[in-house]
Amino acid sequence: MPRLSLCLLLAACGVAPQSPSEPQKLVFEPFSVPQHTSRDVLVGGSGDIVVMSSRISRDGGATWKPLDSRLGQLSRVAVSGNVVATYSTGLGLARWDLATEMITPVAGAPGFASDRTWRVDATTGKLAAFDPIGNAIAIERAGAWTTATLPQPTGTELNPYILDLESNGSTMMTVSAWGTHRSTDGGSTWQLVAANPGDAGRDLLVMPDRRFVLIGGARSYLFDASGQAAGTLAGTMAQLGDASVCDDGAIVLRDKLSRDLGATWQPLIKSGDLTMIVERIGCAGGRYWMLARSEAWGYRLVQFRAGSPALAAGNWETEPLRWSPTGTQIVRAADGTFLVAGLAWREGDTSWTLREIPPRAWAAGEMVFGVAKSSFYASHDLGATWAAKPPSGLTADRADAFARAADGALLVSTFNGSNAGDIDTWHAVVWRSTDDGASWAPVYDARAVRNPGEEATGEVHRFVGLTADGAWIATDGVSRDNGKTWTPTDVNIDYGLAFLTPSGKLVAALDKWQVHARGGEGELEATYQLEIEGMTVDGSALRSVAFDELGYAYLAGGAPYVQVWRSAKPIDLP
């Protein structure tokens, strides 16, 4: 039924239309699947088995269980089939059989076995440990341990300071200040293979074909399966323990991957000029588990296969989700994809995928635009990859609002208010860029000042956005000549927070939302008291809102989850 006919019908029935200034309830309901923000630390991952410092998943992150209390919090594990080798301060070295749930301390382990000095032979499952200061290497054999030493270069050199130890099943290798040594008799005796070159790293890796690679320095050194030197490669600088090898032959080092022994590298997950910091990574069965960090969203546990989208993981909490306004920005791209805190989700998706975005981002058509630290970033593929645009003429972190004109030009506003000795000052600028944010020029610059006991002098407007016909909308005015002149509005928000809907309505974000027609030039259409999970929500606490083509409003919130919430009814009706 047309809206006018419905109003006439209500009047005929004696029902008075609700006054637009009278608050009505606007309920927001969960819309997306929830996604936990990782507060745990990835310790190791192998196929469907994922071990965190205080919990474990055996089904690829679908469900989680706390670790056995005897293990305490773990920091290193080695997963071989269904057996997890661990070290903890309470048990020392131990084996955890996931099939039987039995945790068995390893008998006879040497005293110098510590969290970082033990290794497991992936072929045999046997353990080894080294003394990081003294000259001692202990090998597990048939339930007992034997200890060997490296040959001394001279009689006065007593401590080799062993850094790494690895085995491919038949050959063991170690790297220390004395050089690289090998053992072909299970660790009973050791022979020097290469003196300690000044440009070598200290990280020994065992490839799936049983070769060894020593990486982390200016040059990488290759050894065959018997431990003999087999050439050098261009190196990649890295700290000890940063690199690891997957069973598909890939070497992963922080946020990059190499399939040619480190000669060339590719990003683990492509995001263009935006960078993620990979804290931990584990891989097996063609699957990668990664704990990544970004200034935009903190920590995320993700799992992916090379060349496939990275899926967010870590929904380990079982208590009901409760809303918490965290100030998280929400962006809805042109294809309906929601971008929230480094994750992407579209209606119908069963999981969130990793989508690196700047901490502050906006969308306009096929373009997504954002600010991170001192640079602008532009994406023309819905936020999949980004190009950095170091700003010229505008400080990126001062961006207040964003809009894109019909000719593709970008508009970014800045707004500052200050008080000095009872003198109030406001300064508003709208900047324009025609090169995706690489350079900017001011197209509107205004100030207003109020001295004690006087009226304010000057005229300043806080820019909110553009309507479809190109009108500039501010919190208290509308301009149709690019900010040269302004028509004042009666919106009761002055320089406060406001949102512009796709159809050009202005939402004044006070404790309640006030919706004004035609960017504030029109009448007040409705006043909404927001409610989420039965709680009254202060509308001014919500820093970001997204809208769809049907007029529904969307928010991002929840703690420690990320989730999209949708208004139960549309508020942006034409």
Buried (B, 14 or more C-beta within 10 A) or exposed (E): EEEEEEEEEEEEEEEEEEEBEEBEEBBBEBBBBBBBBBBBBBBBBBBBBBBBBBBBBBEBBEEBEEBBEEBBEBBBBBBBEEBBBBBBEEBBBBBBEBEEEEBEBBEEBBEBBBBBBBBBBBEEBBBBBBBBEEBBBBBBEEEEBBBBEBEEBEEEEEBBEBBBBBBBEBBBBBBBEBBBBBBBEBBEBBEBBBEBBEEBBBBBBBBEEBBBBBBBBEBBBBBBBBBEBBEBBEBBEBEBEBBBBBBBEBBBBBBBBBBEBBEEBEEBBEBBBBBBEBEBBBBBBEBBBBBBBBBBBBBBBBBBBBEEBBBBBBBBEEEEBEBBBBEBBBBBBEEEBBBBBBBBBBEEBEBBBBBBBBBBBBBBEEBBBBBBEEBBBBBBEBBBBBBBBEBEEBEBBBBBBBBBBEEEBBBBBBBEEEEEEEEBBBBBBBBBBBEBBBBBEEBBEBBBBBEEEEEEEEBBBBBBBBBEEBBBBBBBBBBBEBBEEBEEBEBEBEBBBBBBBBBBBBBBBBEBBBBBBBBBBBEBEBBBBBBBBEEEBEBBBBBBBBBBEEBBBBBBBBEBBBBBBBBEBBBBBE
